[in-house]
């Protein structure tokens, strides 16, 4: 929760406490019928305020951390994978290496994205994986053989 959110929550709690104290004072010093009518009006106002807050919350854009894992290839020609890289990745020009050393191994049973993880490839031609890189990765130009 943000600082602003905490502040608003405390203000809401204080207003609620003051309203409750005010209704108790009405019951004790006036009469139950008047307190009942005031409580009905206060309840209607609070429910309308809650409706407004709900609509406001629904119209806010989703934050990346609210949607799950974030995988971002931010650099020029960068590559990112939320889990594993098991094949060939090349971010350079003129990659003349032979074909991949073999078929990619099958994904493990838990092949979904890394829970709550953030994987970023932020530099130019960078490569990032949420877990393992078991394939061939080349980030330079004119690669002619072997693993880089």
N, C-alpha and C positions, 0 to 999 in steps of 0.2 A: 504494500500500500504506500502511496506517495505521501509526502509531508502534507500536501493540501488535503488529501483524502482523510488522513488521520485527524487533521484539524476540523474538517467538516463532521466527522463521526463524533468527535468530542462535543462539538456545538450541538449536534442533534441529541446526544445523550443529556446534555445540560438542559436543553429546552424541554425534553420529555420529563425530566425530573421536576422542573418548575411547574409544568402543567399538572403533573400528578399531585404535587403539593398544593397547588391552587384548588384542585377539585376536592381534596381532603378538607381544606379550609371551608369550602362551600358547604360540604355535608355537615361539618361540625357547627358552623356559625349561622348558616342560613337554614335551608331545609333540603330534604332529599329530592324533591320534585325539581327544584331549581338546579341542583347539581346534576340531575339526570339530563335536563335539557341542555345545559352547558356542555356536558360530556358528549352528547350527540352531535352538537355543532363542532366541537373540537375534533371529534373522531372523523367527521366529514372533511374538515380542513386537512387533517393529517393524511387521510387516504388520498386526497387530491395531490398533496405534495409528494407522496410516495409514487403516485402514478407519473408525475412529472420527472422525478428522479429516474424511474425505470425507463421512460422514453429517452431521456438524455443518455443513459448508459447504453441503450441499444443503438443509438446513432453514433457512438464513438467508434473510430476505426480500431480494428484489432491490432494489438501489439504483437510483434514476432514471438515473444515468449509465451503468449497466450495461445498460439496456434500449434505449438509443438516444436520439434527440432528445426533449426535454421541451418541451411546449407547455402553458402554464398561463394560464388566464384567472382571475386571483386577485381582481380587484376586482369590486364589484357591477356587474352588467350589462356587464362587459367582454367583448371578443371577441379571439380570437387565432387566427392561421392559421400553420401551420408553414412555408408557402412564400409564395405570393402571394395578394393580395386583388384580384380583378378586377371584382367586381360592386359592389352597394350594401351598405353596412353602416350601420345606424342603431341607436344605443344610447339614444336619447331617446324621449320621449313626443310624440305629435302630429306625427309627421313627415308633412307634407302636400306634399312635393315631388312633381313629376311622376315618372313611371316612369323607370327607369334610362335613361341616354342612348343605350344600344344594347346589343346582346347582348355578353355577356362574351367576351373574346378567348379562343381555345383555349389550353390549358395548353402550355407548352413541352415538348419531348421529355424533359427531365430534371425532370419534375414531382413527383418524390418529395420527401420532407421534406429539409430542409437537413441534411447529414450532421453528426452530433455537435453540432448547434445547440440552443440553448435560447432559446425565444421566450416572453416573459412580458408580459401586460397586467395590471399590478399595481394601477393606480388605478381608482377608480370610473368607469365608462363609458369606459374606455380601449380603444384598438384597437391591436393589434400584429401585424406580419407578419414571417415569417422572412426574406423578401426584399423584394418590391416591393408597393406599394399603387397600383394604377392605376385603381381604381374610385372611387365616391363614398362618402365617410365622413362621417357626422354624429354628433356626440356630445352635442348639446344638445337641448332641448325646442322644440317648435313650429317646426320647420324648414319654411320655405315656399318656398324656391327656391334654385337655384344650388348650387354645391358649397360645402361648409363646410370 
